[in-house]
Amino acid sequence: MATAEAADRAEHREFLVVAHTGRDIVTETMDAIARHCAAAGVKLRVVDHDTKVHDVTVPARPCAEPARPESHPVDPEHLRSMGAAVEVTSAVPASAEGCEVVIVLGGDGTFLRAAELAYPAQVPVLGINLGRIGFLAEAEANRVDEVMRQLIDRDYRVEPRMTLDVSVIDPTRPGEPPVHTWALNEVAILNRTNNGVLELVTEVDGRPVSAFGADGVLVSTPTGSTAYAFSAGGPVMWPDLEAILVVPSNAHALFARPLVTSPRSRVAIEIDKKGRPAVVLCDGRRRIEVPTGARVEVVRSELSVLWVRIDSDPFTDRLVTKFDLPVTGWRGRQS
């Protein structure tokens, strides 16, 4: 009897789904996931946030009345009527524990929200893009049936993506421990006010590099190089590269160029104690106030975000497609 129960536990499979409910395509995509899971006996777990109506504003056309907010929440009872076993969970660090995969339905913002649940549980994440760019997604919504067949058949591999550990140290409070958080894409150290510039000093491996005034500075992973860091003028780095990217944002300085450091480097940003306070924003989601005179230290984390790969297009092709890069005239290597 004990052996049979152990076998049942070993065969237990469960997928957590995190969805962007502001797009109508989420309903049919969720239905397809439920059908495949019901047929394979795989349990579904959904986040309570995604089962509620939210105020998602759709931009109105010029000279038209403001469009009504649209929301397409996940309906657990509807999914159960399709034969799927569905559990509703809260969005807490333990939400993904016991799951095989976290499936993300949405764009990059939804992916980063899901990563907050997958990261502490070390559960791999698979993104299915419902939006326009969706750089972090592994597949598009029109491939959901194919993707689900591969997941059910365990026909996928898992790759680690490096993340960053972030510490904010306030020297005026020596008895208090640093405030810690983490980032998958980038750590943005930004001017907390809308006036003037943020005076700061960059440091790498305990040595000063440059002092300047700026809107802020970004410390990014290769995964995040195509996000905020790219918009700030940083280079694109292939995601399997291991490095830390430092990109000043609108700096007022002669030498304030992007830096690519070793993944073993310790990058620090010191905020001028006579200047303006700053704020740390990690992946656009986790916020820490940084007083004047404080210090932000960034190192590679011991934990990675685990990425589900299903033999999708090479990164080069994704880069060309997502950014609509011109490649007319390319002939390739001639034999």
N, C-alpha and C positions, 0 to 999 in steps of 0.2 A: 504494500500500500504506500509506504514512504517512498519507494522507488518510483511509483507511478506519479505521485505528487511532484517529485523532483523533476520528472520528465515534463510534466505539464508546465512547471515554472520555466524550464529551459526553453520550451517552445513558445512561451508567452512573448508576443510582439505588440508593440504599441508605438504609434506615431503621434507627436504633438504638432498641431497646425496653428500657426500664427498668421492672421489674415488682415489685409487692408480692406476694410469694409466700405470704403468710399468709391469702389468701382463695381459696376453691376456684373462684370464678368466673374467676380468672386463667387457668385452663387452657383453657376454651372461648373466652375472649376472645383468647388467644394463638393458638389454632387458627384463628379467623376471620381474624386478621391474616396468618397464614402462607398461608392459602388465597388471599387477595387478592394478596399479594405474589408468590406462585408463578405465578398466572395472568398477572400484569402483568410478570414478569421483574424485579421489584424485589428486591434482596438485603436480607437481614435481618442485623442485628448485635445480639447480646445480651451482657449483662454476666455474667462468670463468677460473681459473687456471687449472681445470681438463678437459677443452675443447680444450687445446692446446697441441701440440707435445712437449715433454720434453726430454732432453738428459738423458735417463735412461740406464746406461751401464750394459750389461750382461757380467759376467766374462767369459773370453775365456778359453778353455781347454788348457792344457800344449802343447807346440810345435805347436799351431794352430794360425792362424791369429786372431787378436783382433776381437771379435764379434761386430757386428753393434749395436748401441743403439736401443732399442725397446721402443715404446710408443703406447698406445692404448687409445687415448683421447675419452672422452665422446662426442657423436655427437648429439646435441639437435635436429637437423632437422630429423635425423633418428628416434629418440624417438617420435617426433611429428607425423611422418608418421605412427607410431604404434597407434596413437590416444591419446597419453599422452599430457597433457597441461604442457609445460616446460618453466620455467623462468630461465634465467642466471643471477647470482648475483656475486658481487665481494666478496673477502674474507676479510670482515671487521667485527667489533664487532656486527653490526646490521644484519648480513647476515641471522641469524636463527630466527629473530623476526617474530612472526606470524605462525611459523611452529609447527606442533604437535610433530615431532620426527626428529632427525638428524640420518640418516643411514650412517654408515661408511663401505666402501668396501676397505679392505686392511688389514694391520697388525697393530701393536701397534703404529708405527710412524704415520700412517694415522689417527688412533684414537686420538692421542694427538693433531694433527693438527685440527681435527674436534672439539675437546673439547674446543679449543680456540674460536670457533664460538658459541658453545652451552652454555658455561659457563656464559657469560654476559647476554644472553637472558633467561637463566634458562629453556632451552629446553632439554628434555631427549635424551640420545645418545644410539644407538644400533649398535654394531659392528658385521659385517659379515666378517669372516677371509678369505682372499684370499692367505695368505702366509703359513709359516711353523708353527711358534709357536702361534702368535696372542693371547697372554694371556688376553688381554683386551676385546677380541671379545666374543660375546654371542653365536654365531652360526657359523658353517662352510658354505662355499659357496654352497655345495650340498644340503643345507636345505633352500635355498632362497625362494622357493615356499611356503613351510610351514610357514616360518617366515613372509612372506608378507601376507598370509591369516590371521595370528594372528594379525598383525598390523592393517590390514583393519577392522577386527572384533573387534578391541580394546581389544583383549584377551592377555593383558600383564599387568605387574605391574611396578612401578617405585620405585627405591631405591636410597637414597642419598649416595654418597661417599664423605668422608671428603676431603677437600683441605687445603692448607697452604697459609697464607699471608706472604709475604716476604718484609722486609724493609732493605735498605742499608743506614747506617748513617755514614756520614763523619764528625768527630768532628772538622776538620780544616776548615769547612764551616758551622759555627753555624747558619748563617742566611738563609741557604737553607734547604728546606724540604727534608725528606728522599725520596729515590727512591723506589717505590713500584711495586711489581708484585705478581704472585701467582703460585702455582704448584699443579698438581694432583698427580703425581708420587713422584718426589723428587726435593729438592733444593741441587744442588751440588756446594760447595764452593771449587774451585780448584786453584792450582798454575797456574798463568798466563804465567809463563815461563817454559822452558824445563830443567832448571838448578836448582839443589839443591832441598830443600823441603820448604814447606809453614809452617812458624811458626805461631801457633795459640793457642788460649785458648777457651775451650768450657765452656759454662755457662748454667745453668738451673735454672729458677725462681730467677734470680738475684744473684745466688751464683756460684763461679767458681768450675768446676769439675776437669779439667785436662788441662795442657799445654803440647804441643808436636809438633814435626815436622812431616809433612805428605805430601802425594800428595794432600790431601784435606780432606773434611769431607762431608758426605751426611746426609741430614735431610729428612726423608721419611714418607709418609703416609702408612697405611696398604696396600692400592692398589699398591703402588710403591715398596713394600717389595720384590716382585718377579722380580724386574727390576735391575737397577744399584746397589741398596743397597744389593741385593742378591749376585751379582757378587763380591761385596766388602767384603763379609763375614757376612752380616747381616742375621737375622732369617727371616723365612717366617711367615707373620702374616695373619690370615684370614681376608678377606676384610670387614666383618661386625664388626670387632674389632675397637674400637676408642682409638687410641694411636699415639704418635709421636716417630719415630725411629731415632736414631742418630748413624751413622756408620762412624768411621774414615777409610780413605783409605790409605793403606800402611803406617801406622804410625810408627815412630821411637820412641817408648815409651813402658815402662813396663805396664802401665795401659792405654790402648786405646781400650777398648772393646766396642762393640755395647751397646747402652742404649735404653731402652724402657720407655718413660716418659708418664705422664698423657696427655690426649688431651687438658687439660687446661693449660699445661706448656708453658712458654715462653723460647724458646731455642735461645741462642745467640752464635755467633762465632766472636771472636775478632782477627783481623789480626795484628801481631806484627808490630809496627811502624818502627822498625829497620830492618825488614825482607823484604820479597818479596811481591809484590802486588798480588791480587787474582782476580778471576772472578766468578760471580754467574751464574749458568746455570740451568734454571728451565725447567724440562721435556725435556731437550736437545734442547729447542727451544728459550726461552727468556733469553737474556744475559744482565748482568749488570757488569760493571767494578767496582772493589773494591780496592781502593788505600790502601797503607800501613797505619796502624793505624785506619782503618775503622772497622765498626761493622755490622754484619748481624743478624737481629732478625727475628725469625720464630715463628708464632703462628697459631693456627687453624683458618681458615677463617669462617666467618658467612655464606658464600655461599657454597653449595655443587655442585659437578657435579652429575646430575641426570642420573641414569643408568636404561635402559630398561631391564627387566628380562622377559624371556618367558619360565620359568620352564625348564631351561637347567640343565646340570649335576651339582651335588654338587661341591663345590670348591675342596674338597679332590680328587674327580675323575679327575677334570681338572688338578690338580697339578700332579697327577700320569701320566696322558696322555701327557701333554705338556712337562714334563721333562723326560718322558720315565723311570719312577722309577720302580725298581724291586719289584713285589708283589707276586712272585711265592711262594707257600706254605701257603698263607693266607686261612684260613678256615672259619673265621667269628665266630660270637657267636653261640654256639651250644645250641639247645633247650633241 
